[in-house]
């Protein structure tokens, strides 16, 4: 109960103060309660409770709400891992950093935070900082912050990158080659040993190397280059005549990717397919960190389906463009709109639910998902779809005899059922669980059920007495 649904304030308060850490731990992973209400758990005596708060909702939902700044600061600056001694403060921080609960805006603000530990952590994302932030950290009054900043500044120094690369393991080298400033010698080494894929998406790759990559024999490499925002017109024209369909398509996207933010917005969509269930994060609010609204609007009107998919993935798209994309000829445009935009029409959400099972868990969490108007699906061959229809309160006769258990449970919980009908369903083990959850169940009957459960728990069952 504490983890799986929204709760009244009084219940939240009781759970926060509960002496059993199992209760507090369950509340820590509640995805429905306002995260600000969970602030006391950030200083919970139990490190396990703090760790569960840091790790976020169970089952890794596609969309995760960020934690408020005060909770993030508390978890990131803690000096211990709790009185139970099961985890360390670093274990908790590790859970937090992989949970997607830290918004990009918080990462950007860490460079100016009062606590030195947060400013040190700001240096870990050196390239995402502004030049002014980097300069401030290099001249920070705290010597530990200055040392961390000096240590991280190597990422933009080609000679230091070259010197450090041999010390990195095989897993880290592609990241370094794909993000850091590279010396001419290192670029030549990549061409010599065939590790050019990271170069193709590295914004620091020099122009002469980009030109070589645009003529690489592997189509995959040419495709990565084709949408770069720093391509000259001659290379764009050449790639638009490439023998590979994917390369030509990406080259046609010019002049849309004029900035790296626009390039990455396209890269996050292109080639993912209609069943893509990649996690989503809160949009970065910094003006330079994401494309402009005008750019997204231009994408929505583009003749290229990929660009319309990009527009459909942006939750800030205006209502009139949402309505247009909801009727787009390209299925992936409609699917992305349903999964990403808060104004996507309910009829579209329902259509995607029926046709693409991969998106069902996410769609059911959306406020706009229709709770009625589903009765026409009651004969659908997929039991998950029938269960959705069985819960529609407009259904005249919920299918409590359906051969599938999930459909029977949903039908028994349908609020259209009368108290008399519920009595029969409560007596049937096949439908009792759904009937007990039915909101039409009279309050006195609820109390009677609870009393029977409590009394039964204190009395050994007949099988045990025998």
C-alpha positions as CSV (number, residue, x, y, z in Angstrom):
1,X,0.0,0.0,0.0
2,X,2.7,2.5,0.9
3,X,4.6,1.9,-2.4
4,X,2.0,1.3,-5.0
5,X,-0.5,4.2,-5.0
6,X,-1.0,7.9,-4.1
7,X,-1.8,8.4,-0.4
8,X,-3.6,10.9,1.8
9,X,-1.4,13.2,3.8
10,X,-2.3,11.6,7.1
11,X,-1.2,8.2,5.8
12,X,2.1,9.6,4.5
13,X,2.7,11.2,7.8
14,X,2.0,7.9,9.6
15,X,4.3,6.0,7.3
16,X,7.1,8.6,7.7
17,X,7.0,8.1,11.4
18,X,6.5,4.4,11.4
19,X,8.9,2.5,13.7
20,X,9.3,-0.4,11.1
21,X,11.8,0.6,8.5
22,X,10.1,-1.8,6.0
23,X,7.2,0.7,5.9
24,X,9.4,3.7,5.5
25,X,11.4,1.8,2.9
26,X,8.3,1.1,0.8
27,X,7.2,4.7,1.0
28,X,10.7,5.8,-0.3
29,X,10.0,4.0,-3.6
30,X,6.5,5.5,-4.1
31,X,6.2,7.0,-7.6
32,X,2.8,8.6,-7.0
33,X,3.5,10.7,-3.8
34,X,4.9,14.2,-4.3
35,X,8.7,13.7,-3.9
36,X,8.9,16.8,-1.6
37,X,6.8,14.9,0.9
38,X,9.5,12.3,1.2
39,X,12.1,14.8,2.5
40,X,12.3,13.3,6.0
41,X,13.5,10.0,4.5
42,X,16.7,11.6,3.2
43,X,17.9,11.8,6.9
44,X,16.2,8.6,8.0
45,X,18.2,6.7,10.7
46,X,18.3,3.7,8.3
47,X,20.7,3.8,5.5
48,X,18.6,1.2,3.7
49,X,15.7,3.6,3.7
50,X,17.9,6.4,2.3
51,X,19.2,4.0,-0.3
52,X,15.8,3.1,-1.5
53,X,14.8,6.8,-1.7
54,X,18.0,7.4,-3.7
55,X,17.4,4.5,-6.1
56,X,14.0,5.7,-7.1
57,X,10.7,3.9,-8.0
58,X,10.9,0.1,-8.4
59,X,10.8,-1.5,-11.9
60,X,12.6,1.4,-13.5
61,X,9.7,3.3,-15.0
62,X,10.3,5.2,-18.3
63,X,9.7,8.6,-16.7
64,X,11.0,9.5,-13.3
65,X,10.2,12.7,-11.4
66,X,13.3,14.5,-10.1
67,X,13.9,14.9,-6.4
68,X,13.7,18.4,-4.9
69,X,17.0,20.2,-4.5
70,X,17.0,20.0,-0.7
71,X,16.7,16.1,-0.8
72,X,19.5,15.9,-3.4
73,X,21.8,18.1,-1.3
74,X,21.1,16.1,1.8
75,X,21.9,12.7,0.1
76,X,25.0,14.0,-1.8
77,X,26.6,15.6,1.3
78,X,25.8,12.9,3.9
79,X,28.7,11.9,6.2
80,X,27.5,8.4,7.0
81,X,25.4,5.5,5.7
82,X,22.9,5.2,8.5
83,X,22.8,3.5,11.9
84,X,22.1,0.0,10.5
85,X,25.6,-0.2,8.9
86,X,24.3,-2.1,5.8
87,X,25.4,0.6,3.2
88,X,27.8,3.5,3.0
89,X,27.1,7.1,2.0
90,X,28.9,6.3,-1.3
91,X,26.6,3.4,-1.9
92,X,23.6,5.7,-1.5
93,X,25.1,8.3,-3.8
94,X,25.8,5.6,-6.4
95,X,22.1,4.6,-6.4
96,X,21.1,8.3,-6.7
97,X,23.3,9.0,-9.7
98,X,22.0,6.1,-11.6
99,X,18.3,6.7,-10.7
100,X,17.6,9.6,-13.1
101,X,16.2,11.6,-10.2
102,X,18.8,14.3,-10.5
103,X,17.7,16.9,-13.1
104,X,20.2,18.4,-15.5
105,X,19.5,21.8,-14.0
106,X,20.8,20.6,-10.6
107,X,24.0,19.3,-12.2
108,X,24.5,22.7,-13.8
109,X,23.8,24.5,-10.5
110,X,26.4,22.5,-8.5
111,X,29.3,24.7,-9.6
112,X,27.8,27.5,-7.6
113,X,26.6,25.6,-4.5
114,X,27.8,26.5,-1.1
115,X,28.9,23.0,-0.1
116,X,32.4,22.2,-1.4
117,X,31.5,18.6,-2.0
118,X,28.9,19.6,-4.5
119,X,31.3,21.9,-6.3
120,X,33.8,19.0,-6.6
121,X,31.0,16.9,-8.1
122,X,30.3,19.7,-10.6
123,X,33.8,19.1,-12.0
124,X,32.9,15.6,-13.0
125,X,30.7,17.0,-15.8
126,X,33.4,19.4,-16.9
127,X,32.3,19.8,-20.5
128,X,28.7,20.6,-19.6
129,X,29.8,23.6,-17.6
130,X,30.0,27.1,-19.0
131,X,33.5,28.7,-19.5
132,X,32.7,31.0,-16.6
133,X,31.8,28.1,-14.3
134,X,35.0,26.2,-15.3
135,X,37.1,29.3,-14.6
136,X,35.4,29.8,-11.2
137,X,36.1,26.2,-10.2
138,X,39.7,26.5,-11.2
139,X,40.0,29.5,-9.0
140,X,37.8,28.2,-6.2
141,X,38.6,29.3,-2.6
142,X,38.6,25.6,-1.5
143,X,41.8,23.8,-2.4
144,X,40.1,20.5,-2.8
145,X,37.7,22.0,-5.4
146,X,40.6,23.6,-7.2
147,X,42.5,20.3,-7.3
148,X,39.4,18.5,-8.6
149,X,38.9,21.1,-11.3
150,X,42.5,21.0,-12.4
151,X,42.3,17.2,-12.6
152,X,39.1,17.2,-14.7
153,X,40.3,20.0,-17.1
154,X,42.3,17.4,-19.0
155,X,39.2,16.6,-21.1
156,X,39.6,19.7,-23.2
157,X,43.4,19.5,-23.4
158,X,44.4,17.4,-26.5
159,X,47.9,16.6,-25.2
160,X,46.7,15.6,-21.8
161,X,44.0,13.4,-23.4
162,X,46.6,11.7,-25.5
163,X,48.9,11.1,-22.4
164,X,46.0,9.7,-20.3
165,X,44.3,7.5,-22.8
166,X,46.6,4.4,-22.2
167,X,45.6,4.4,-18.6
168,X,41.9,3.9,-19.4
169,X,40.3,0.4,-19.7
170,X,38.7,-0.8,-22.9
171,X,35.3,0.2,-21.7
172,X,36.2,3.8,-21.1
173,X,38.3,4.5,-24.2
174,X,35.3,4.8,-26.6
175,X,33.8,7.4,-24.2
176,X,37.1,9.4,-24.2
177,X,37.5,9.3,-27.9
178,X,33.9,10.3,-28.4
179,X,33.8,13.3,-26.1
180,X,37.2,14.7,-25.4
181,X,39.5,17.1,-27.4
182,X,41.9,14.9,-29.4
183,X,45.4,15.6,-30.6
184,X,46.3,15.1,-34.3
185,X,48.4,12.1,-33.3
186,X,45.5,10.5,-31.5
187,X,43.2,11.1,-34.5
188,X,45.7,9.4,-36.8
189,X,46.0,6.5,-34.3
190,X,42.2,6.0,-34.5
191,X,42.2,5.8,-38.2
192,X,45.2,3.4,-38.2
193,X,43.6,0.9,-35.8
194,X,40.0,1.3,-37.0
195,X,38.4,2.9,-33.9
196,X,36.8,5.7,-35.8
197,X,33.1,5.3,-34.7
198,X,33.6,7.6,-31.6
199,X,35.3,10.2,-33.8
200,X,32.2,10.4,-36.0
201,X,30.1,11.8,-33.1
202,X,32.8,13.8,-31.2
203,X,32.2,17.5,-31.5
204,X,35.9,18.1,-31.1
205,X,36.9,16.1,-34.1
206,X,38.9,18.4,-36.4
207,X,37.4,19.3,-39.8
208,X,40.0,17.4,-41.9
209,X,39.1,14.2,-40.0
210,X,35.4,14.8,-40.4
211,X,35.9,15.0,-44.2
212,X,37.8,11.7,-44.1
213,X,35.0,10.1,-42.0
214,X,32.4,11.3,-44.5
215,X,34.1,9.2,-47.2
216,X,34.8,6.2,-44.9
217,X,34.0,2.8,-46.5
218,X,31.6,1.8,-43.7
219,X,28.1,3.2,-44.3
220,X,27.5,3.3,-40.5
221,X,30.4,5.8,-40.0
222,X,29.2,8.0,-42.9
223,X,25.7,8.0,-41.4
224,X,27.0,9.2,-38.0
225,X,28.8,12.0,-39.8
226,X,26.0,12.9,-42.1
227,X,23.8,14.8,-39.6
228,X,26.7,16.6,-37.8
229,X,26.0,20.4,-37.5
230,X,29.6,21.3,-38.5
231,X,29.5,19.8,-42.0
232,X,30.2,22.1,-44.9
233,X,27.8,22.4,-47.8
234,X,30.1,20.4,-50.1
235,X,30.1,17.4,-47.8
236,X,26.4,17.7,-47.3
237,X,25.8,17.7,-51.1
238,X,28.2,14.7,-51.4
239,X,26.5,12.7,-48.7
240,X,23.0,13.4,-50.1
241,X,24.1,11.3,-53.1
242,X,25.6,8.4,-51.0
243,X,24.6,4.9,-52.1
244,X,23.3,4.1,-48.6
245,X,19.7,5.0,-47.9
246,X,20.3,5.8,-44.2
247,X,23.3,8.1,-45.1
248,X,21.2,10.0,-47.7
249,X,18.3,10.4,-45.2
250,X,20.6,11.8,-42.5
251,X,22.2,14.2,-44.9
252,X,18.8,15.4,-46.0
253,X,18.1,16.6,-42.4
254,X,20.4,19.6,-43.0
255,X,20.1,22.5,-42.4
256,X,18.1,21.4,-39.3
257,X,21.0,20.3,-37.1
258,X,22.6,23.8,-36.9
259,X,23.8,23.3,-33.3
260,X,25.0,20.3,-31.3
261,X,21.9,20.5,-29.1
262,X,19.8,20.0,-32.2
263,X,22.1,17.2,-33.4
264,X,21.6,15.3,-30.1
265,X,17.9,15.8,-30.2
266,X,17.8,14.1,-33.6
267,X,20.3,11.4,-32.5
268,X,18.1,10.5,-29.5
269,X,15.3,9.6,-31.9
270,X,16.7,8.4,-35.1
271,X,16.7,4.6,-35.8
272,X,15.0,3.6,-32.5
273,X,11.9,2.0,-34.0
274,X,8.2,2.0,-32.9
275,X,8.8,0.0,-29.7
276,X,11.5,2.1,-28.3
277,X,11.1,2.3,-24.5
278,X,14.2,4.4,-23.7
279,X,14.0,6.3,-20.4
280,X,13.0,9.9,-20.5
281,X,14.3,12.7,-18.3
282,X,13.1,16.2,-17.4
283,X,14.0,18.6,-20.3
284,X,17.0,20.8,-19.5
285,X,15.8,24.3,-18.8
286,X,19.1,26.1,-19.8
287,X,18.5,28.0,-23.1
288,X,21.6,26.7,-24.8
289,X,21.1,23.1,-23.6
290,X,18.2,22.2,-25.9
291,X,16.9,23.4,-29.3
292,X,14.5,26.4,-29.4
293,X,10.7,26.1,-29.6
294,X,10.9,27.5,-33.2
295,X,13.2,24.7,-34.2
296,X,10.9,22.0,-32.8
297,X,8.0,23.7,-34.6
298,X,9.9,23.7,-37.9
299,X,10.6,20.0,-37.3
300,X,6.9,19.4,-36.8
301,X,6.2,20.8,-40.3
302,X,9.1,19.0,-42.0
303,X,8.6,16.5,-44.8
304,X,11.1,14.2,-43.1
305,X,9.4,11.7,-40.7
306,X,12.4,11.6,-38.5
307,X,12.2,15.3,-37.8
308,X,8.5,15.0,-37.1
309,X,9.3,12.2,-34.6
310,X,11.8,14.6,-32.9
311,X,9.1,17.2,-32.6
312,X,6.6,14.7,-31.3
313,X,9.1,13.8,-28.6
314,X,9.3,17.3,-27.2
315,X,6.7,17.9,-24.4
316,X,6.6,21.6,-25.0
317,X,5.1,21.4,-28.5
318,X,2.1,23.7,-28.9
319,X,-1.4,22.2,-28.8
320,X,-2.2,23.0,-32.5
321,X,0.9,21.1,-33.6
322,X,0.1,18.2,-31.3
323,X,-3.3,17.8,-32.9
324,X,-1.7,17.8,-36.4
325,X,1.0,15.2,-35.4
326,X,-1.7,13.0,-33.7
327,X,-3.0,12.4,-37.3
328,X,0.4,12.0,-38.9
329,X,0.8,9.3,-41.6
330,X,4.0,8.0,-39.9
331,X,3.2,5.6,-37.1
332,X,6.4,6.4,-35.1
333,X,5.4,10.1,-35.0
334,X,2.0,9.1,-33.4
335,X,3.6,6.7,-31.0
336,X,6.2,9.2,-29.8
337,X,3.6,11.8,-29.4
338,X,1.5,9.5,-27.3
339,X,4.4,8.5,-25.1
340,X,6.0,11.9,-24.6
341,X,3.5,14.8,-24.9
342,X,1.1,15.7,-22.1
343,X,-1.5,17.0,-24.6
344,X,-1.6,13.8,-26.8
345,X,-5.3,13.0,-27.4
346,X,-6.7,10.2,-25.2
347,X,-7.9,8.3,-28.3
348,X,-4.3,8.2,-29.5
349,X,-3.0,6.8,-26.1
350,X,-5.6,4.1,-26.3
351,X,-4.8,3.2,-29.9
352,X,-1.0,2.9,-29.0
353,X,-1.9,0.8,-25.9
354,X,-3.8,-1.7,-28.1
355,X,-1.3,-1.9,-30.9
356,X,2.0,-1.7,-29.1
357,X,2.3,-3.7,-25.9
358,X,5.9,-2.4,-25.2
359,X,4.4,1.0,-24.3
360,X,1.5,-0.2,-22.0
361,X,3.2,0.1,-18.6
362,X,4.1,3.7,-19.4
363,X,0.8,4.7,-21.0
364,X,-1.1,3.6,-18.0
365,X,0.8,6.1,-15.8
366,X,-0.2,9.1,-17.9
367,X,-3.0,11.4,-16.5
368,X,-4.6,11.7,-20.0
369,X,-5.0,7.9,-20.5
370,X,-8.8,7.3,-21.0
371,X,-10.6,5.7,-18.0
372,X,-13.8,5.2,-20.0
373,X,-14.7,4.6,-23.7
374,X,-13.0,1.2,-23.8
375,X,-16.0,-1.1,-23.9
376,X,-15.6,-1.8,-27.6
377,X,-12.4,-3.7,-26.7
378,X,-14.1,-6.3,-24.6
379,X,-13.8,-9.0,-27.3
380,X,-10.2,-8.3,-28.1
381,X,-8.0,-11.5,-28.3
382,X,-5.3,-10.0,-26.1
383,X,-6.3,-10.5,-22.4
384,X,-4.4,-7.4,-21.4
385,X,-6.6,-5.3,-23.6
386,X,-9.7,-7.2,-22.4
387,X,-8.7,-6.4,-18.8
388,X,-8.5,-2.7,-19.7
389,X,-12.0,-2.9,-21.2
390,X,-13.3,-4.9,-18.3
391,X,-12.5,-2.0,-15.9
392,X,-14.6,0.5,-17.8
393,X,-17.5,1.6,-15.5
394,X,-19.7,2.1,-18.6
395,X,-19.6,-1.6,-19.3
396,X,-23.1,-3.0,-18.7
397,X,-22.0,-6.5,-17.8
398,X,-18.3,-6.9,-16.6
399,X,-16.9,-10.3,-17.8
400,X,-16.4,-11.9,-14.4
401,X,-16.4,-15.3,-16.1
402,X,-13.6,-14.5,-18.6
403,X,-11.1,-17.4,-18.9
404,X,-8.2,-15.1,-18.1
405,X,-7.4,-14.3,-14.4
406,X,-6.4,-10.7,-15.0
407,X,-9.6,-10.0,-16.9
408,X,-11.8,-11.5,-14.1
409,X,-10.0,-9.5,-11.5
410,X,-10.5,-6.2,-13.5
411,X,-14.1,-7.1,-14.1
412,X,-14.7,-7.8,-10.4
413,X,-13.3,-4.4,-9.5
414,X,-15.5,-2.6,-11.9
415,X,-17.5,0.1,-9.9
416,X,-20.6,-0.5,-12.0
417,X,-21.2,-3.7,-10.0
418,X,-23.9,-3.7,-7.3
419,X,-23.1,-4.6,-3.6
420,X,-25.3,-7.7,-4.1
421,X,-23.2,-8.8,-7.1
422,X,-20.0,-8.2,-5.1
423,X,-21.1,-10.6,-2.4
424,X,-21.1,-13.5,-4.9
425,X,-17.8,-12.4,-6.3
426,X,-16.2,-12.1,-2.8
427,X,-17.2,-15.7,-2.1
428,X,-15.5,-17.0,-5.3
429,X,-11.7,-17.3,-5.0
430,X,-11.4,-16.5,-8.7
431,X,-12.8,-13.0,-8.3
432,X,-12.5,-12.3,-4.5
433,X,-9.3,-10.1,-4.9
434,X,-10.9,-7.9,-7.5
435,X,-14.2,-7.6,-5.6
436,X,-12.3,-6.6,-2.4
437,X,-10.7,-3.8,-4.3
438,X,-14.0,-2.6,-5.8
439,X,-14.7,1.1,-4.9
440,X,-18.4,0.3,-4.7
441,X,-17.9,-2.0,-1.8
442,X,-19.9,-0.5,1.1
443,X,-17.8,0.7,4.0
444,X,-19.4,-1.6,6.6
445,X,-18.6,-4.6,4.3
446,X,-15.0,-3.4,4.1
447,X,-14.7,-3.4,7.9
448,X,-16.3,-6.8,8.1
449,X,-13.7,-8.1,5.6
450,X,-10.8,-6.5,7.6
451,X,-12.1,-7.9,10.9
452,X,-12.4,-11.4,9.4
453,X,-8.8,-11.2,8.1
454,X,-7.5,-9.9,11.4
455,X,-9.3,-12.6,13.4
456,X,-8.3,-15.3,10.9
457,X,-4.7,-14.3,11.3
458,X,-4.8,-15.0,15.0
459,X,-6.5,-18.4,14.5
460,X,-4.6,-21.3,13.0
461,X,-6.2,-22.4,9.7
462,X,-8.1,-25.8,9.7
463,X,-5.3,-27.6,7.9
464,X,-2.8,-26.6,10.6
465,X,-5.1,-27.8,13.4
466,X,-5.4,-31.2,11.7
